[in-house]
């Protein structure tokens, strides 16, 4: 495992120590988890979302025919 040194304000050191103590882990574990979480979030935001993921909360929220996207009969009179 590699080692990295950084300077952070004393107030942040105290917050880090308190959070690590609450979780029962070392400060190093907490910092590693925070960095991993940050990197995963950054990676996820760099990937374009699919159309489905953008409207996932709407799937199944409306009633209508089950074959709406495939049956031309539902388009009769639309756009005239």
N, C-alpha and C positions, 0 to 999 in steps of 0.2 A: 504494500500500500504506500502511495506517495505521501509526502508531507508538504504542507503549504503554510506559510506564515502571513498573517494580515494584522493590520492595526484597526481596532474598532473603539468607539468611545466607551468610557467606563460604564455609562448608563446602559449601553447595549450589552456589555459583558454581564452586568447584574441581571438584566432581563433574560439573557441566555441561560445563566446559571439557575435562575428561578424556574424557568420553563423546563430545563433538563431535570431539575430536582422533582418537579411535579410529575413528570413522566417516568422518573426512575431510570433515566439513561444519562450517559455522559454528554458533556457539551459537544464533543466531537461527533457523536452519533447524531445529535440534533442538527448540527451544522451540515453534516453529510446528507441527512434527510431533506433539509431545507434546500440545499443546492440541487439535489436530484429532482425535487418537486418543481423548482424554478425551471430547470432545463427541460423537463417533460412538458410543462405548460408552454414554454417558448416554442418547443418543437411542434406541439399540437396547434398553436396559433399560426405557425408558418404553413401548415398543410391546409389547403382549401377544404371547406366543409362540403359534404355531398348535399344535394338538394333534399334528400330524405332526412338527413340529420338536422337541417334547418327548419323543417316543418314536422318533426317527429311528434311534437306535442299535439298536433292537429290530426294525426292519423287516427281514424276511427271516431273522430269527434262529430262528424256530420252523417246524417242518414241519407240514403239514396241507393240506386241500383248497384249491385255488386260488380256488374260488368260495364260500368260507365266508361271506362277508358278503352274498351275494346269493341263495343257494339255501336255500329253506325246509326242504329235506329234512334239513339239518344240525341243525335245531332240534327235530326229532322227539324227544319224551321229555324235553326240557330244561325244567326248572322244574315238573315234575309231582310 
